[in-house]
Amino acid sequence: MSETPTQYTVLLYSDDAAVRDRIRLAIGPRPAADLKVEFADASTWEECRALLDQFEIDLMVLDGEASPAGGLGLARQAKDEYLTPPPTCVVIARAADRWLAAYAQADATLLAPLDPVTTGQTVAGLLRARRAGAIPLGTQGEISS
């Protein structure tokens, strides 16, 4: 008897609906056999904040090339404004921008154009780490032992 997959909510951020659709397609509804995802879409930081405030978001996947607010800035803002933010993954256009992602305290990066295998593995790894109790980068909350 197979185990029922765990359901997670992934917030997709981009000012461009087509970019959000490409990210959604690369992740898919089942990035791994043990994981199912549902998506919440946001095109502004205000929409991201409302979703973070109203729902349990398990992972944020952010478009690093979005405008006027890029995903790197939103990753850092989420880490600065929320006591226990969800892990963040930023889709970047240039591998050289990984240092900016590290500064923004992104938990992972993906390089555009997205490879579905790499995207699925990255998302699955972040969600499994969350399930196991991993603390995302930039978390300000007290850690109890």
Protein Blocks (a to p, Z undefined) as FASTA:
>chain_A
ZZdddddddddddfblklmmmmmmmnomalbfkbccdddddfbfklmmmmmmmpccfbdc
ddfkbcfbdfklmmmmmmmmpmbacddddddfbfklmmmmmmnopabdcdddddfklmmm
mmmmmmmmmmnopacehiabdcdZZ
